[in-house]
């Protein structure tokens, strides 16, 4: 999707309304090729929408509409919210957040997996490890359950 290999620099913006931070980021990105991954469960959170508005305008201006449309990815609740509507209008890729998933804090849903895939993390390996951990922690046997072992060691 983004195709820049595994040496991707990740910049987090849209978690505050700091004008200087946004301006510095825009200056840094000016003329560079980059992609945007915006995550908002409600699709109405002000901070990510402001950052998206500014940075996507620059991406579109610097590289044209086709590049812009191919390099913005949205993770949000499907079928509702300003972000979902905008993504449809702009022809961006959209990954859904299920209603029962806890927003941006859910690591093993699209919220965590999409950005990890973009930066080149092996999702198969990650998910197989998570599945093994689920089985491991289901056991009440202290010799098997690493979560119990950790808790005992900490206590």
Secondary structure, 3 states (H helix, E strand, C coil): CCCCCCCCCCCCCCCCCCHHHHHHHHHHHCCCCCCEEEECCCCCCHHHHHHHHHHHHHHHHHHCHHHHHHCEEEEECCCCCHHHHHHHHHCCEEEECCCCCCHHHCCCCHHHHHHHHHCCCCHHHHHHHHHHHHHHHHCCCCCCCHHHHHHHHHC
